[in-house]
Amino acid sequence: MDARDQSFRSGWTAGGGIEWVLSGPWTAKAEYLYYDLGSKTVSGLAGGVVGPTYSWDLDTHGNIVRAGVNYRFSGFGY
């Protein structure tokens, strides 16, 4: 058998970002996010029904950094 988990998992995220005008309709942006989706231990039999057992501790958290350039189109009522 393989390790499966179909339960619903939730977590949290926190972060922030900035955006500034470069020139005319052009802007640049940067964003940082930290996420934490908790931890889980997964275990089972390595050979399916018979064989050695295994166990993994999974810790799902990380960092995301994004950067971009935007062009603001005019004529849409903004």
PyMOL Python script that loads the backbone (N, CA, C, O; Angstrom):
from pymol import cmd

cmd.read_pdbstr("""\
ATOM      1  N   MET A   1       0.840  -1.184   0.000  1.00  0.00           N
ATOM      2  CA  MET A   1       0.000   0.000   0.000  1.00  0.00           C
ATOM      3  C   MET A   1       0.879   1.238   0.000  1.00  0.00           C
ATOM      4  O   MET A   1       2.025   1.205   0.448  1.00  0.00           O
ATOM      5  N   ASP A   2       0.339   2.303  -0.496  1.00  0.00           N
ATOM      6  CA  ASP A   2       1.068   3.565  -0.442  1.00  0.00           C
ATOM      7  C   ASP A   2       0.409   4.494   0.572  1.00  0.00           C
ATOM      8  O   ASP A   2      -0.730   4.272   0.983  1.00  0.00           O
ATOM      9  N   ALA A   3       1.120   5.515   0.962  1.00  0.00           N
ATOM     10  CA  ALA A   3       0.616   6.457   1.958  1.00  0.00           C
ATOM     11  C   ALA A   3      -0.328   7.441   1.277  1.00  0.00           C
ATOM     12  O   ALA A   3       0.029   8.070   0.281  1.00  0.00           O
ATOM     13  N   ARG A   4      -1.526   7.567   1.819  1.00  0.00           N
ATOM     14  CA  ARG A   4      -2.513   8.494   1.274  1.00  0.00           C
ATOM     15  C   ARG A   4      -3.187   9.240   2.411  1.00  0.00           C
ATOM     16  O   ARG A   4      -3.426   8.684   3.483  1.00  0.00           O
ATOM     17  N   ASP A   5      -3.484  10.479   2.166  1.00  0.00           N
ATOM     18  CA  ASP A   5      -4.206  11.288   3.137  1.00  0.00           C
ATOM     19  C   ASP A   5      -5.145  12.187   2.358  1.00  0.00           C
ATOM     20  O   ASP A   5      -4.706  13.073   1.624  1.00  0.00           O
ATOM     21  N   GLN A   6      -6.428  11.958   2.519  1.00  0.00           N
ATOM     22  CA  GLN A   6      -7.413  12.754   1.792  1.00  0.00           C
ATOM     23  C   GLN A   6      -8.165  13.688   2.731  1.00  0.00           C
ATOM     24  O   GLN A   6      -9.250  14.161   2.391  1.00  0.00           O
ATOM     25  N   SER A   7      -7.610  13.956   3.895  1.00  0.00           N
ATOM     26  CA  SER A   7      -8.270  14.854   4.836  1.00  0.00           C
ATOM     27  C   SER A   7      -8.073  16.305   4.420  1.00  0.00           C
ATOM     28  O   SER A   7      -7.132  16.634   3.697  1.00  0.00           O
ATOM     29  N   PHE A   8      -8.957  17.155   4.877  1.00  0.00           N
ATOM     30  CA  PHE A   8      -8.872  18.582   4.598  1.00  0.00           C
ATOM     31  C   PHE A   8      -7.819  19.196   5.506  1.00  0.00           C
ATOM     32  O   PHE A   8      -7.808  18.937   6.709  1.00  0.00           O
ATOM     33  N   ARG A   9      -6.945  19.998   4.947  1.00  0.00           N
ATOM     34  CA  ARG A   9      -5.886  20.649   5.720  1.00  0.00           C
ATOM     35  C   ARG A   9      -6.000  22.160   5.550  1.00  0.00           C
ATOM     36  O   ARG A   9      -6.306  22.648   4.462  1.00  0.00           O
ATOM     37  N   SER A  10      -5.760  22.877   6.601  1.00  0.00           N
ATOM     38  CA  SER A  10      -5.771  24.331   6.503  1.00  0.00           C
ATOM     39  C   SER A  10      -4.497  24.882   7.123  1.00  0.00           C
ATOM     40  O   SER A  10      -3.786  24.173   7.835  1.00  0.00           O
ATOM     41  N   GLY A  11      -4.218  26.125   6.855  1.00  0.00           N
ATOM     42  CA  GLY A  11      -3.023  26.759   7.378  1.00  0.00           C
ATOM     43  C   GLY A  11      -3.193  28.264   7.363  1.00  0.00           C
ATOM     44  O   GLY A  11      -4.312  28.775   7.322  1.00  0.00           O
ATOM     45  N   TRP A  12      -2.091  28.957   7.395  1.00  0.00           N
ATOM     46  CA  TRP A  12      -2.141  30.415   7.414  1.00  0.00           C
ATOM     47  C   TRP A  12      -0.987  30.985   6.596  1.00  0.00           C
ATOM     48  O   TRP A  12      -0.004  30.304   6.304  1.00  0.00           O
ATOM     49  N   THR A  13      -1.142  32.249   6.239  1.00  0.00           N
ATOM     50  CA  THR A  13      -0.086  32.959   5.522  1.00  0.00           C
ATOM     51  C   THR A  13      -0.052  34.401   5.985  1.00  0.00           C
ATOM     52  O   THR A  13      -1.072  34.949   6.404  1.00  0.00           O
ATOM     53  N   ALA A  14       1.103  35.010   5.912  1.00  0.00           N
ATOM     54  CA  ALA A  14       1.278  36.412   6.266  1.00  0.00           C
ATOM     55  C   ALA A  14       2.322  37.007   5.341  1.00  0.00           C
ATOM     56  O   ALA A  14       3.242  36.315   4.902  1.00  0.00           O
ATOM     57  N   GLY A  15       2.182  38.268   5.050  1.00  0.00           N
ATOM     58  CA  GLY A  15       3.156  38.897   4.166  1.00  0.00           C
ATOM     59  C   GLY A  15       2.798  40.335   3.878  1.00  0.00           C
ATOM     60  O   GLY A  15       1.920  40.922   4.510  1.00  0.00           O
ATOM     61  N   GLY A  16       3.491  40.878   2.922  1.00  0.00           N
ATOM     62  CA  GLY A  16       3.254  42.262   2.541  1.00  0.00           C
ATOM     63  C   GLY A  16       3.915  42.556   1.213  1.00  0.00           C
ATOM     64  O   GLY A  16       4.666  41.743   0.674  1.00  0.00           O
ATOM     65  N   GLY A  17       3.619  43.732   0.698  1.00  0.00           N
ATOM     66  CA  GLY A  17       4.195  44.113  -0.576  1.00  0.00           C
ATOM     67  C   GLY A  17       4.159  45.605  -0.791  1.00  0.00           C
ATOM     68  O   GLY A  17       3.494  46.344  -0.065  1.00  0.00           O
ATOM     69  N   ILE A  18       4.888  46.034  -1.805  1.00  0.00           N
ATOM     70  CA  ILE A  18       4.910  47.447  -2.173  1.00  0.00           C
ATOM     71  C   ILE A  18       4.804  47.564  -3.690  1.00  0.00           C
ATOM     72  O   ILE A  18       5.135  46.634  -4.425  1.00  0.00           O
ATOM     73  N   GLU A  19       4.340  48.711  -4.136  1.00  0.00           N
ATOM     74  CA  GLU A  19       4.273  49.002  -5.567  1.00  0.00           C
ATOM     75  C   GLU A  19       4.616  50.471  -5.751  1.00  0.00           C
ATOM     76  O   GLU A  19       4.148  51.322  -4.993  1.00  0.00           O
ATOM     77  N   TRP A  20       5.430  50.771  -6.752  1.00  0.00           N
ATOM     78  CA  TRP A  20       5.810  52.158  -6.981  1.00  0.00           C
ATOM     79  C   TRP A  20       5.810  52.453  -8.469  1.00  0.00           C
ATOM     80  O   TRP A  20       5.967  51.556  -9.297  1.00  0.00           O
ATOM     81  N   VAL A  21       5.627  53.742  -8.798  1.00  0.00           N
ATOM     82  CA  VAL A  21       5.568  54.198 -10.193  1.00  0.00           C
ATOM     83  C   VAL A  21       6.986  54.318 -10.727  1.00  0.00           C
ATOM     84  O   VAL A  21       7.846  54.936 -10.098  1.00  0.00           O
ATOM     85  N   LEU A  22       7.223  53.727 -11.884  1.00  0.00           N
ATOM     86  CA  LEU A  22       8.518  53.863 -12.546  1.00  0.00           C
ATOM     87  C   LEU A  22       8.524  55.090 -13.446  1.00  0.00           C
ATOM     88  O   LEU A  22       9.361  55.980 -13.300  1.00  0.00           O
ATOM     89  N   SER A  23       7.579  55.125 -14.377  1.00  0.00           N
ATOM     90  CA  SER A  23       7.462  56.250 -15.300  1.00  0.00           C
ATOM     91  C   SER A  23       6.144  56.126 -16.054  1.00  0.00           C
ATOM     92  O   SER A  23       5.851  55.076 -16.625  1.00  0.00           O
ATOM     93  N   GLY A  24       5.353  57.186 -16.058  1.00  0.00           N
ATOM     94  CA  GLY A  24       4.073  57.163 -16.761  1.00  0.00           C
ATOM     95  C   GLY A  24       3.179  56.052 -16.250  1.00  0.00           C
ATOM     96  O   GLY A  24       2.905  55.989 -15.052  1.00  0.00           O
ATOM     97  N   PRO A  25       2.713  55.165 -17.139  1.00  0.00           N
ATOM     98  CA  PRO A  25       1.813  54.088 -16.711  1.00  0.00           C
ATOM     99  C   PRO A  25       2.535  52.846 -16.167  1.00  0.00           C
ATOM    100  O   PRO A  25       1.876  51.873 -15.800  1.00  0.00           O
ATOM    101  N   TRP A  26       3.849  52.859 -16.109  1.00  0.00           N
ATOM    102  CA  TRP A  26       4.619  51.694 -15.664  1.00  0.00           C
ATOM    103  C   TRP A  26       4.832  51.715 -14.151  1.00  0.00           C
ATOM    104  O   TRP A  26       5.212  52.736 -13.579  1.00  0.00           O
ATOM    105  N   THR A  27       4.583  50.574 -13.517  1.00  0.00           N
ATOM    106  CA  THR A  27       4.845  50.423 -12.091  1.00  0.00           C
ATOM    107  C   THR A  27       5.640  49.138 -11.858  1.00  0.00           C
ATOM    108  O   THR A  27       5.631  48.231 -12.691  1.00  0.00           O
ATOM    109  N   ALA A  28       6.321  49.072 -10.726  1.00  0.00           N
ATOM    110  CA  ALA A  28       7.045  47.865 -10.317  1.00  0.00           C
ATOM    111  C   ALA A  28       6.498  47.449  -8.962  1.00  0.00           C
ATOM    112  O   ALA A  28       6.055  48.288  -8.178  1.00  0.00           O
ATOM    113  N   LYS A  29       6.531  46.153  -8.689  1.00  0.00           N
ATOM    114  CA  LYS A  29       6.003  45.664  -7.418  1.00  0.00           C
ATOM    115  C   LYS A  29       6.886  44.557  -6.873  1.00  0.00           C
ATOM    116  O   LYS A  29       7.577  43.866  -7.622  1.00  0.00           O
ATOM    117  N   ALA A  30       6.853  44.400  -5.548  1.00  0.00           N
ATOM    118  CA  ALA A  30       7.555  43.316  -4.858  1.00  0.00           C
ATOM    119  C   ALA A  30       6.657  42.843  -3.723  1.00  0.00           C
ATOM    120  O   ALA A  30       5.981  43.646  -3.079  1.00  0.00           O
ATOM    121  N   GLU A  31       6.656  41.536  -3.482  1.00  0.00           N
ATOM    122  CA  GLU A  31       5.782  40.950  -2.466  1.00  0.00           C
ATOM    123  C   GLU A  31       6.506  39.808  -1.776  1.00  0.00           C
ATOM    124  O   GLU A  31       7.269  39.072  -2.401  1.00  0.00           O
ATOM    125  N   TYR A  32       6.259  39.668  -0.476  1.00  0.00           N
ATOM    126  CA  TYR A  32       6.814  38.561   0.301  1.00  0.00           C
ATOM    127  C   TYR A  32       5.674  37.875   1.050  1.00  0.00           C
ATOM    128  O   TYR A  32       4.826  38.547   1.638  1.00  0.00           O
ATOM    129  N   LEU A  33       5.648  36.541   1.032  1.00  0.00           N
ATOM    130  CA  LEU A  33       4.652  35.762   1.763  1.00  0.00           C
ATOM    131  C   LEU A  33       5.344  34.636   2.524  1.00  0.00           C
ATOM    132  O   LEU A  33       6.252  33.990   2.001  1.00  0.00           O
ATOM    133  N   TYR A  34       4.913  34.409   3.751  1.00  0.00           N
ATOM    134  CA  TYR A  34       5.327  33.240   4.521  1.00  0.00           C
ATOM    135  C   TYR A  34       4.078  32.393   4.716  1.00  0.00           C
ATOM    136  O   TYR A  34       3.035  32.918   5.107  1.00  0.00           O
ATOM    137  N   TYR A  35       4.163  31.089   4.452  1.00  0.00           N
ATOM    138  CA  TYR A  35       3.003  30.220   4.652  1.00  0.00           C
ATOM    139  C   TYR A  35       3.373  29.050   5.550  1.00  0.00           C
ATOM    140  O   TYR A  35       4.514  28.588   5.564  1.00  0.00           O
ATOM    141  N   ASP A  36       2.377  28.581   6.300  1.00  0.00           N
ATOM    142  CA  ASP A  36       2.546  27.436   7.184  1.00  0.00           C
ATOM    143  C   ASP A  36       1.280  26.588   7.101  1.00  0.00           C
ATOM    144  O   ASP A  36       0.206  27.020   7.519  1.00  0.00           O
ATOM    145  N   LEU A  37       1.413  25.394   6.566  1.00  0.00           N
ATOM    146  CA  LEU A  37       0.276  24.494   6.402  1.00  0.00           C
ATOM    147  C   LEU A  37       0.323  23.339   7.396  1.00  0.00           C
ATOM    148  O   LEU A  37      -0.366  22.335   7.215  1.00  0.00           O
ATOM    149  N   GLY A  38       1.126  23.473   8.434  1.00  0.00           N
ATOM    150  CA  GLY A  38       1.168  22.477   9.491  1.00  0.00           C
ATOM    151  C   GLY A  38       2.111  21.333   9.190  1.00  0.00           C
ATOM    152  O   GLY A  38       2.862  21.361   8.215  1.00  0.00           O
ATOM    153  N   SER A  39       2.057  20.323  10.046  1.00  0.00           N
ATOM    154  CA  SER A  39       2.910  19.158   9.873  1.00  0.00           C
ATOM    155  C   SER A  39       2.065  17.886   9.989  1.00  0.00           C
ATOM    156  O   SER A  39       0.960  17.904  10.530  1.00  0.00           O
ATOM    157  N   LYS A  40       2.600  16.807   9.477  1.00  0.00           N
ATOM    158  CA  LYS A  40       1.872  15.536   9.430  1.00  0.00           C
ATOM    159  C   LYS A  40       2.891  14.410   9.409  1.00  0.00           C
ATOM    160  O   LYS A  40       3.938  14.533   8.774  1.00  0.00           O
ATOM    161  N   THR A  41       2.598  13.326  10.090  1.00  0.00           N
ATOM    162  CA  THR A  41       3.434  12.137  10.030  1.00  0.00           C
ATOM    163  C   THR A  41       2.729  11.092   9.166  1.00  0.00           C
ATOM    164  O   THR A  41       1.566  10.768   9.402  1.00  0.00           O
ATOM    165  N   VAL A  42       3.435  10.571   8.171  1.00  0.00           N
ATOM    166  CA  VAL A  42       2.897   9.568   7.254  1.00  0.00           C
ATOM    167  C   VAL A  42       3.697   8.293   7.451  1.00  0.00           C
ATOM    168  O   VAL A  42       4.928   8.331   7.461  1.00  0.00           O
ATOM    169  N   SER A  43       3.021   7.169   7.608  1.00  0.00           N
ATOM    170  CA  SER A  43       3.732   5.900   7.786  1.00  0.00           C
ATOM    171  C   SER A  43       2.981   4.786   7.070  1.00  0.00           C
ATOM    172  O   SER A  43       1.803   4.922   6.738  1.00  0.00           O
ATOM    173  N   GLY A  44       3.671   3.701   6.841  1.00  0.00           N
ATOM    174  CA  GLY A  44       3.063   2.562   6.164  1.00  0.00           C
ATOM    175  C   GLY A  44       4.054   1.434   6.009  1.00  0.00           C
ATOM    176  O   GLY A  44       5.129   1.447   6.609  1.00  0.00           O
ATOM    177  N   LEU A  45       3.690   0.468   5.211  1.00  0.00           N
ATOM    178  CA  LEU A  45       4.554  -0.675   4.928  1.00  0.00           C
ATOM    179  C   LEU A  45       5.246  -0.457   3.586  1.00  0.00           C
ATOM    180  O   LEU A  45       4.590  -0.169   2.585  1.00  0.00           O
ATOM    181  N   ALA A  46       6.566  -0.594   3.565  1.00  0.00           N
ATOM    182  CA  ALA A  46       7.334  -0.340   2.350  1.00  0.00           C
ATOM    183  C   ALA A  46       7.064  -1.376   1.264  1.00  0.00           C
ATOM    184  O   ALA A  46       7.159  -1.061   0.077  1.00  0.00           O
ATOM    185  N   GLY A  47       6.730  -2.604   1.647  1.00  0.00           N
ATOM    186  CA  GLY A  47       6.516  -3.658   0.665  1.00  0.00           C
ATOM    187  C   GLY A  47       5.064  -3.894   0.314  1.00  0.00           C
ATOM    188  O   GLY A  47       4.735  -4.917  -0.287  1.00  0.00           O
ATOM    189  N   GLY A  48       4.191  -2.979   0.672  1.00  0.00           N
ATOM    190  CA  GLY A  48       2.770  -3.177   0.399  1.00  0.00           C
ATOM    191  C   GLY A  48       2.080  -3.802   1.591  1.00  0.00           C
ATOM    192  O   GLY A  48       1.626  -3.093   2.489  1.00  0.00           O
ATOM    193  N   VAL A  49       1.994  -5.143   1.614  1.00  0.00           N
ATOM    194  CA  VAL A  49       1.321  -5.820   2.716  1.00  0.00           C
ATOM    195  C   VAL A  49       2.329  -6.378   3.724  1.00  0.00           C
ATOM    196  O   VAL A  49       2.048  -6.462   4.920  1.00  0.00           O
ATOM    197  N   VAL A  50       3.499  -6.754   3.224  1.00  0.00           N
ATOM    198  CA  VAL A  50       4.529  -7.327   4.089  1.00  0.00           C
ATOM    199  C   VAL A  50       5.838  -6.591   3.810  1.00  0.00           C
ATOM    200  O   VAL A  50       6.127  -6.240   2.666  1.00  0.00           O
ATOM    201  N   GLY A  51       6.610  -6.365   4.834  1.00  0.00           N
ATOM    202  CA  GLY A  51       7.903  -5.723   4.639  1.00  0.00           C
ATOM    203  C   GLY A  51       8.186  -4.698   5.719  1.00  0.00           C
ATOM    204  O   GLY A  51       7.409  -4.536   6.660  1.00  0.00           O
ATOM    205  N   PRO A  52       9.298  -4.015   5.573  1.00  0.00           N
ATOM    206  CA  PRO A  52       9.665  -3.017   6.569  1.00  0.00           C
ATOM    207  C   PRO A  52       8.697  -1.823   6.556  1.00  0.00           C
ATOM    208  O   PRO A  52       8.066  -1.521   5.543  1.00  0.00           O
ATOM    209  N   THR A  53       8.607  -1.179   7.677  1.00  0.00           N
ATOM    210  CA  THR A  53       7.744   0.010   7.765  1.00  0.00           C
ATOM    211  C   THR A  53       8.566   1.266   7.508  1.00  0.00           C
ATOM    212  O   THR A  53       9.792   1.256   7.627  1.00  0.00           O
ATOM    213  N   TYR A  54       7.883   2.332   7.157  1.00  0.00           N
ATOM    214  CA  TYR A  54       8.526   3.625   6.968  1.00  0.00           C
ATOM    215  C   TYR A  54       7.685   4.684   7.664  1.00  0.00           C
ATOM    216  O   TYR A  54       6.502   4.481   7.937  1.00  0.00           O
ATOM    217  N   SER A  55       8.310   5.803   7.941  1.00  0.00           N
ATOM    218  CA  SER A  55       7.621   6.922   8.571  1.00  0.00           C
ATOM    219  C   SER A  55       8.290   8.218   8.128  1.00  0.00           C
ATOM    220  O   SER A  55       9.511   8.351   8.208  1.00  0.00           O
ATOM    221  N   TRP A  56       7.491   9.167   7.662  1.00  0.00           N
ATOM    222  CA  TRP A  56       7.994  10.472   7.251  1.00  0.00           C
ATOM    223  C   TRP A  56       7.308  11.549   8.074  1.00  0.00           C
ATOM    224  O   TRP A  56       6.094  11.508   8.274  1.00  0.00           O
ATOM    225  N   ASP A  57       8.072  12.494   8.543  1.00  0.00           N
ATOM    226  CA  ASP A  57       7.520  13.690   9.181  1.00  0.00           C
ATOM    227  C   ASP A  57       7.538  14.798   8.145  1.00  0.00           C
ATOM    228  O   ASP A  57       8.604  15.246   7.724  1.00  0.00           O
ATOM    229  N   LEU A  58       6.366  15.237   7.737  1.00  0.00           N
ATOM    230  CA  LEU A  58       6.242  16.276   6.714  1.00  0.00           C
ATOM    231  C   LEU A  58       5.893  17.599   7.378  1.00  0.00           C
ATOM    232  O   LEU A  58       4.917  17.689   8.123  1.00  0.00           O
ATOM    233  N   ASP A  59       6.681  18.609   7.112  1.00  0.00           N
ATOM    234  CA  ASP A  59       6.450  19.952   7.650  1.00  0.00           C
ATOM    235  C   ASP A  59       6.293  20.890   6.463  1.00  0.00           C
ATOM    236  O   ASP A  59       7.261  21.144   5.746  1.00  0.00           O
ATOM    237  N   THR A  60       5.103  21.403   6.247  1.00  0.00           N
ATOM    238  CA  THR A  60       4.817  22.191   5.060  1.00  0.00           C
ATOM    239  C   THR A  60       4.763  23.676   5.411  1.00  0.00           C
ATOM    240  O   THR A  60       3.735  24.196   5.846  1.00  0.00           O
ATOM    241  N   HIS A  61       5.887  24.334   5.211  1.00  0.00           N
ATOM    242  CA  HIS A  61       5.956  25.785   5.377  1.00  0.00           C
ATOM    243  C   HIS A  61       7.015  26.315   4.408  1.00  0.00           C
ATOM    244  O   HIS A  61       7.878  25.571   3.942  1.00  0.00           O
ATOM    245  N   GLY A  62       6.933  27.599   4.116  1.00  0.00           N
ATOM    246  CA  GLY A  62       7.901  28.142   3.180  1.00  0.00           C
ATOM    247  C   GLY A  62       7.746  29.627   2.962  1.00  0.00           C
ATOM    248  O   GLY A  62       6.922  30.292   3.590  1.00  0.00           O
ATOM    249  N   ASN A  63       8.557  30.126   2.059  1.00  0.00           N
ATOM    250  CA  ASN A  63       8.604  31.542   1.719  1.00  0.00           C
ATOM    251  C   ASN A  63       8.373  31.712   0.227  1.00  0.00           C
ATOM    252  O   ASN A  63       8.847  30.914  -0.582  1.00  0.00           O
ATOM    253  N   ILE A  64       7.648  32.751  -0.126  1.00  0.00           N
ATOM    254  CA  ILE A  64       7.425  33.093  -1.528  1.00  0.00           C
ATOM    255  C   ILE A  64       7.786  34.556  -1.712  1.00  0.00           C
ATOM    256  O   ILE A  64       7.308  35.416  -0.972  1.00  0.00           O
ATOM    257  N   VAL A  65       8.626  34.839  -2.692  1.00  0.00           N
ATOM    258  CA  VAL A  65       8.979  36.207  -3.042  1.00  0.00           C
ATOM    259  C   VAL A  65       8.595  36.406  -4.501  1.00  0.00           C
ATOM    260  O   VAL A  65       8.974  35.623  -5.372  1.00  0.00           O
ATOM    261  N   ARG A  66       7.838  37.466  -4.751  1.00  0.00           N
ATOM    262  CA  ARG A  66       7.414  37.760  -6.125  1.00  0.00           C
ATOM    263  C   ARG A  66       7.799  39.195  -6.469  1.00  0.00           C
ATOM    264  O   ARG A  66       7.799  40.078  -5.611  1.00  0.00           O
ATOM    265  N   ALA A  67       8.124  39.404  -7.725  1.00  0.00           N
ATOM    266  CA  ALA A  67       8.413  40.748  -8.235  1.00  0.00           C
ATOM    267  C   ALA A  67       7.801  40.853  -9.623  1.00  0.00           C
ATOM    268  O   ALA A  67       7.689  39.855 -10.334  1.00  0.00           O
ATOM    269  N   GLY A  68       7.411  42.047 -10.003  1.00  0.00           N
ATOM    270  CA  GLY A  68       6.810  42.198 -11.317  1.00  0.00           C
ATOM    271  C   GLY A  68       6.772  43.636 -11.784  1.00  0.00           C
ATOM    272  O   GLY A  68       7.029  44.569 -11.023  1.00  0.00           O
ATOM    273  N   VAL A  69       6.446  43.789 -13.042  1.00  0.00           N
ATOM    274  CA  VAL A  69       6.277  45.097 -13.663  1.00  0.00           C
ATOM    275  C   VAL A  69       4.870  45.127 -14.249  1.00  0.00           C
ATOM    276  O   VAL A  69       4.438  44.166 -14.887  1.00  0.00           O
ATOM    277  N   ASN A  70       4.159  46.226 -14.033  1.00  0.00           N
ATOM    278  CA  ASN A  70       2.790  46.380 -14.534  1.00  0.00           C
ATOM    279  C   ASN A  70       2.696  47.554 -15.483  1.00  0.00           C
ATOM    280  O   ASN A  70       3.455  48.518 -15.377  1.00  0.00           O
ATOM    281  N   TYR A  71       1.767  47.467 -16.404  1.00  0.00           N
ATOM    282  CA  TYR A  71       1.426  48.580 -17.287  1.00  0.00           C
ATOM    283  C   TYR A  71      -0.037  48.911 -17.054  1.00  0.00           C
ATOM    284  O   TYR A  71      -0.899  48.046 -17.206  1.00  0.00           O
ATOM    285  N   ARG A  72      -0.328  50.151 -16.688  1.00  0.00           N
ATOM    286  CA  ARG A  72      -1.701  50.575 -16.418  1.00  0.00           C
ATOM    287  C   ARG A  72      -2.292  51.151 -17.705  1.00  0.00           C
ATOM    288  O   ARG A  72      -1.853  52.194 -18.192  1.00  0.00           O
ATOM    289  N   PHE A  73      -3.296  50.455 -18.249  1.00  0.00           N
ATOM    290  CA  PHE A  73      -3.981  50.901 -19.454  1.00  0.00           C
ATOM    291  C   PHE A  73      -4.935  52.032 -19.110  1.00  0.00           C
ATOM    292  O   PHE A  73      -5.586  51.995 -18.066  1.00  0.00           O
ATOM    293  N   SER A  74      -5.025  53.027 -19.966  1.00  0.00           N
ATOM    294  CA  SER A  74      -5.978  54.118 -19.720  1.00  0.00           C
ATOM    295  C   SER A  74      -7.217  53.903 -20.579  1.00  0.00           C
ATOM    296  O   SER A  74      -7.219  53.068 -21.484  1.00  0.00           O
ATOM    297  N   GLY A  75      -8.267  54.662 -20.291  1.00  0.00           N
ATOM    298  CA  GLY A  75      -9.481  54.553 -21.083  1.00  0.00           C
ATOM    299  C   GLY A  75     -10.507  53.592 -20.521  1.00  0.00           C
ATOM    300  O   GLY A  75     -11.510  53.328 -21.184  1.00  0.00           O
ATOM    301  N   PHE A  76     -10.299  53.054 -19.325  1.00  0.00           N
ATOM    302  CA  PHE A  76     -11.255  52.141 -18.705  1.00  0.00           C
ATOM    303  C   PHE A  76     -11.967  52.778 -17.531  1.00  0.00           C
ATOM    304  O   PHE A  76     -12.537  52.071 -16.700  1.00  0.00           O
ATOM    305  N   GLY A  77     -11.946  54.111 -17.444  1.00  0.00           N
ATOM    306  CA  GLY A  77     -12.648  54.805 -16.385  1.00  0.00           C
ATOM    307  C   GLY A  77     -11.887  54.913 -15.081  1.00  0.00           C
ATOM    308  O   GLY A  77     -12.481  55.203 -14.042  1.00  0.00           O
ATOM    309  N   TYR A  78     -10.580  54.685 -15.114  1.00  0.00           N
ATOM    310  CA  TYR A  78      -9.779  54.803 -13.885  1.00  0.00           C
ATOM    311  C   TYR A  78      -9.128  56.151 -13.798  1.00  0.00           C
ATOM    312  O   TYR A  78      -8.416  56.432 -12.834  1.00  0.00           O
TER     313      TYR A  78
END
""", "prot")
cmd.dss("prot")
cmd.show_as("cartoon", "prot")
cmd.util.cbc("prot")
cmd.orient("prot")
